[in-house]
């Protein structure tokens, strides 16, 4: 097993804290809280370094707010000071764990992401269906309330198996225990916050165990995972059903998470299915209709603002490039033309 040791000095090194600050402030320098922190930047960073080196660092409270994208989610934002610590940890631990993770994991990884996951899945579908000459079956599952259900003790057990550095583990426990979705009375604390950079790392460490189980124990060749969503491609429906039962047992017993049958979707390619923001069909792939409607609405509002001189051409073009970049993946030419026609009508 690959391990890392004596990494605390790297995390709290002044050059790593400075790098963490530079990473955090990208695109945020106009924010009031960032400008206030920057007024006494040297003092704030030196105090943080001193607290970390003395073991006196304590994680602060979170600021919570709701977003709708499209589901309603609670985002828990830490303070700037805590953000810097998260980034400093990520700078050191991510390169190590990225070597541990399997190629089937695509979320929050350098040179990975949604578009590559879609490309790989499209290849799996072509291979299994013999270039769409025969049908194939897809098992798509997702963990129920995954981030809020991560068990702290299981997470720390997985961290301890890889990290041989007591001070780093103590710091990670401080961050982990700064947030929970239960009281912990009579049971282990659960939950990691949406909005933490460390949560992106924690979720991949936690779900890596599922990757290993599916790829090495069940020996499923056509499998990929994006955060808590996982997709498997088979020749027959019976294989999907059998694998779903074995996967559910592992998730509930070993990971202590919930994978109810309502979060299990078994379908064949001929009927089509939606995952990773795309709708897949034989020979065809388009952006999900709901995602397109939401993007179209936002772009129309921007066009209306431009028509009323409430935004300039640069803002309009930025909005268009954002939508166009999303539509270039898949067979979305008709949707792109629809947006252009709508823009001509609204703006002129």
C-alpha positions, 0 to 999 in steps of 0.5 A: 500500500502506498503511504505518505509520512512526515507531511505536516512540515510541508503543509505548514511551511510558509511557502505553502501557506503563501501559495495557498493564499494565492490560489484562494484569492484568484477571482476574489480580490474584489470581495470585501472580506478578501480586501479586509484580510489583505490589508493586514496580510502579512500579520494574518498569514504569520499568525496562521503559520504560528498557530499551525506550527504550535498546534493551536489552530482551531477551525472556525464556524461556517457561513451557510447559504442556499443555492439552486442548481437546479436542486436546492443545496446548502453550501457551507463556506469557511472563513478565509483563514480556514480556506487557506488551511484547506488549500495548504492541505490540498496542495500537499495531499492531493498529488499523493492521493491522485496516484492512489485513485483509479482511472475510473474516478473522474470528479475533482481531479486534474485532467479529468472532469465531466467531459472526459467522463462523458467521452469514456462512457460513450466509448463503453457504450459503443464497445458493449453494443458493438457500435450500436449493432446490439443493445446494452444495459446500464446501471446508474446509481448514486448515494443518498445524501452522500456528503451529509452521510459520510461517517467520520470514523470510517473516513479517518480510518481510511486516512490513517491507513495512508497517512503516517503523520500524527500531526497531519491526522490531528489537523484533518480530524479538526477540519472533519469534526468542524462540521456534522449533520448529527449530534454524535450522541450515541453514534459517529459524527457524519457529514462533510460540507459542500463548499470545502476544498478538503471535502472534494478530496475526502469524498474521493478517498471515501468512494475510492473504496467503491472503485476498488470493490467494483473493479478488483473484486467484482471485476467490472471492466466498464465502470466509472464514477463521478463523485457519488454517481457511478455508472456500469455498462453490461451486456444483459439486464441480469448482470445489472441486477446482480451487480446492484445487489452486491454493490448495495451490500458493500456500500451499506456494510463497508462504507455505511452509506445508503444506496436505496433501490430508488437511487438505482436506475437500470435501463437499456441504451435503446430507451436512452438514459440521462447522466453526467448532464447528457442524454445518451441514445444510440448514435446520439448524445445531447445535453439534458433538456432540463439543463438546456432550458435552464441555460436558455433562460439565463442567456435570454435574460442576458440578451434582454439586459443587453437590449435595455443597455443594462450590460455591454457587448462583452458581458453578452459575449461572455454569456454566449461563449459559456453556453456555446462551450457547454453545447459543443459536447454532443449533437447540439447544433439544433439547440445552438441555432435555436439560441442564436435565433432567440438572441437575434429576436431579443437583441434587435 
